[in-house]
Amino acid sequence: MKPHPWLQPLYRRVLVTLFCFAWTAWEGYYDASSIWFLLMLGISAWAVWDFFISGNYAPKAEEVDTTGSDSG
């Protein structure tokens, strides 16, 4: 599946993931045995895997400076 361009900036992926974990924490506090807690736990785990571990949102080759030269 092709990654959505809206999620390409790192800060957006971090905010979405933090929102998922906050919702998971709320559901765990309110009722840890509910289906909503388990659902949000799964969504949070999937967000971490898809956004940060899988490499779907890695910088493209042309965006990465591989020359090793410092321009500053």
N, C-alpha and C positions, 0 to 999 in steps of 0.2 A: 504494500500500500504506500502511495506517495505521501510524504509529510505535508501537512497544511502550511502554506506560506505565512499565515498569521502567527504561527507558533515558532517561526525561525529565530526571532530575537530571544536570547537567553532569559531576560527578565520576565517575559511573558510565560515561559515554561515554568520558571520558578514560582511565579505568582499562582498559576493554575495548580501546581503541585502543593503549595502551601495551603491553598483553599481546600483542596481535597483532604489534606491531613487535619486541618482545623475542623472540617465537618466530621471526619472520622473520630476525632477526639470528643466532639460534642455528643455524637451518637454513643460512644463508649462510656461517657460519663452518665448519660441519661439512661441507657439500657444496653449493656454490652452483649446481651443475648438476642438482640433483635436482628432481623434480616437487613435492616438499613445499615447497621454497624458493619456487618460482614460484607455487604455490597460496597460500601465506601472504603473498606479496608482493601478489597480487591481492586477497586478503581485507583486508589492511591498507589498500590504496588505496581499496577500497570503503567501509571503515569511516570513513576520513577524509571521503570524499565524502558519504556518507549522514548521518553524525553532525554534521558541521560546515559543509559547503559547500552542500548541497542546500536547507537551510531546513526540513527535515521536523521538526526539534526546536526550532524558534524559539519564543520565549515567546508565549503567546496574548495577544490584544489586551487582555483584561481584567486580565492580570497585569502589563502594562507601564504605568508611570505617565506619561501623556502630558500631565498638567496643567502640568508645569513648575514646580510649587511645591515648595519645600524645607520639609520638616516637622522639620528639626533645627536 
